[in-house]
């Protein structure tokens, strides 16, 4: 396990101490909070395949609607 010295503002330290689980060390709390924060942050990013290609932004949601409209155009 790597040991790191991290300087935290007093307000951040206070938040970490408030978020500590019963019996959890400060280091374990900070590690857990960093992991949770990274997961939340990464979860907000779109997957790498999103936006690859051309077409309406909502194509994945409304594909059937667009295909129906396209088929109707060819019928006329």
TAZIPE-V32200 format. One line per field, one symbol per residue. phi: phi as a letter, one per 20 degrees, with the letter a starting at -180 (. if undefined). burial: # if it has 9 or more other C-alpha atoms within 8 Angstrom, else .. A space follows every 10 residues. Layout:
phi = ???
burial = ???
//
This chain:
phi = .fdcecedfg ffgfffffef fgmeffffff ffffgfffff fffeffgfef neocpffegf edgfffffff fffffe
burial = .......... ..#..##..# .....#..## ..#....... .......... ........#. ..#..#.... ......
//
